Amino acid sequence: MAYEVKVVLLFLAATSAGFIVPFVVAWLWQRQAVRELAVILLALSLVGACAGMAGGMSRVGAVGSIIPAFLGLLGGLSVYLFGVDRTKGLIVSFGAVALSLSLLLSYSFASSYRNIGDDHRDIRSRCAAAYTDQKLLSDAVAFAAFRKQLGRLCDASMYWEIAD
């Protein structure tokens, strides 16, 4: 499966979990506002998943920016919902759960993909050095040991282009 497809599937999984879990619980308590609840929870799950994916894949410490933005969004939403209708205060709590859950899941999923490019570059450089090392190539036992330990990694990460 392609890298991009995996990232999209992880994004959708984090968004779905961030939406479904609080929606089911909230639906049991506030059935009169199901449409409103669904829209708010879906929007907050998407925001949380986007922030989590961006923060998790970033090499820069994004937590210092994500957490204040997260708290500001929740504060603004709370003030708005409490100002419009005080009976909707419970929705804010479920929105916080949706945002937190999708942010946490997407951040952890994305951080596992952060260093894949660096890992492949390191493997390619080691393999290229080994396959151009005359000493290693001339020793059949050493070359067989190298192929046994790293051969599959080299074959999977190398793009061999034969020049004309």
C-alpha positions in Angstrom: 0.0 0.0 0.0 1.3 3.4 -0.9 2.5 5.8 1.8 -0.1 8.4 0.9 -2.9 5.9 1.2 -1.7 4.8 4.6 -1.6 8.4 5.8 -5.1 9.1 4.5 -6.4 5.9 6.2 -4.8 6.9 9.5 -6.3 10.4 9.2 -9.8 8.9 8.5 -9.4 6.4 11.4 -8.4 9.2 13.9 -11.3 11.4 12.6 -13.8 8.5 12.9 -12.7 7.5 16.4 -12.8 11.2 17.5 -16.3 11.5 16.1 -18.0 8.1 16.8 -17.0 7.6 20.5 -18.2 10.9 21.9 -21.2 10.9 19.5 -22.5 7.6 20.7 -22.1 8.6 24.4 -23.6 12.1 23.8 -26.5 10.7 21.8 -27.6 8.8 24.8 -27.8 12.0 26.9 -28.8 14.7 24.4 -31.1 13.2 21.8 -32.9 16.5 21.1 -29.8 18.1 19.5 -28.5 15.2 17.4 -27.9 17.1 14.2 -26.2 20.0 15.9 -24.2 17.6 18.0 -23.1 15.6 14.9 -22.0 18.7 13.0 -20.0 20.1 15.9 -18.3 16.8 16.8 -17.4 16.1 13.1 -16.0 19.6 12.7 -13.9 19.3 15.9 -12.8 15.8 15.0 -11.6 17.0 11.6 -9.8 20.0 13.2 -8.1 17.7 15.8 -7.1 15.1 13.1 -5.6 17.8 10.9 -3.7 19.4 13.7 -2.5 16.0 14.9 -1.3 14.9 11.5 0.5 18.1 10.9 2.0 18.1 14.4 3.0 14.5 14.3 4.7 14.6 11.0 6.5 17.9 11.7 10.1 17.9 12.8 9.6 21.1 14.7 8.0 20.9 18.2 4.4 21.6 17.3 2.9 20.9 20.7 3.7 24.5 21.9 1.5 25.8 19.1 -1.2 23.1 19.0 -2.2 23.1 22.7 -2.8 26.9 22.9 -4.8 26.8 19.7 -6.7 23.8 20.9 -7.6 25.6 24.2 -8.5 28.8 22.4 -10.8 27.0 20.1 -12.5 25.2 23.0 -12.8 28.4 25.0 -14.3 30.3 22.1 -16.7 27.4 21.3 -17.7 27.3 25.0 -18.4 31.0 25.2 -20.4 30.9 22.0 -22.5 27.9 23.0 -23.1 29.1 26.6 -24.0 32.5 25.3 -26.5 31.3 22.8 -28.1 28.6 24.8 -27.0 27.4 28.3 -28.5 23.9 27.7 -25.8 23.2 25.1 -23.0 23.2 27.7 -22.8 19.4 27.6 -22.1 19.6 23.8 -18.9 21.5 24.6 -17.7 18.7 26.8 -18.3 16.1 24.1 -16.6 18.4 21.6 -13.6 18.5 23.8 -13.5 14.7 23.9 -13.9 14.6 20.1 -11.1 17.1 19.5 -8.8 15.5 22.1 -9.3 12.0 20.9 -8.8 12.7 17.2 -5.8 15.0 18.0 -4.1 12.3 20.2 -4.7 9.5 17.7 -3.6 11.4 14.6 -0.6 12.8 16.4 0.6 9.3 17.4 -0.2 7.8 14.0 1.6 10.6 12.2 4.7 10.5 14.4 5.2 6.9 13.5 5.6 8.0 9.9 7.8 11.0 10.5 11.2 9.4 10.0 10.4 6.9 7.2 12.2 9.0 4.6 15.3 9.5 6.8 15.4 5.8 7.6 15.2 4.8 3.9 17.9 7.4 3.1 20.2 5.9 5.7 19.6 2.4 4.5 20.3 3.4 0.9 23.5 5.1 1.8 24.7 2.0 3.8 23.7 -0.3 1.0 25.3 1.8 -1.7 28.5 1.9 0.4 28.5 -1.8 0.8 27.8 -2.6 -2.9 30.6 -0.4 -3.9 33.1 -1.7 -1.4 35.6 -3.8 -3.3 36.8 -5.5 -0.2 33.3 -6.7 0.8 32.5 -7.7 -2.8 35.7 -9.8 -3.2 35.1 -11.8 0.1 32.3 -14.3 -0.6 31.7 -15.2 3.1 31.5 -11.5 4.2 29.2 -10.6 1.3 26.9 -13.6 2.0 26.7 -12.5 5.7 25.9 -8.9 4.6 23.2 -10.2 2.2 21.8 -12.3 5.0 21.6 -9.4 7.4 20.7 -6.5 5.2 19.9 -7.9 1.8 16.2 -7.6 2.0 16.4 -4.0 3.4 18.8 -3.0 0.6 16.6 -4.6 -2.1 13.4 -2.9 -0.8 14.9 0.6 -0.4 17.2 0.8 -3.3 16.2 2.1 -6.7 18.7 0.7 -9.1 19.2 2.6 -12.3 21.7 1.2 -14.8 23.3 3.9 -16.8 23.8 3.4 -20.6 
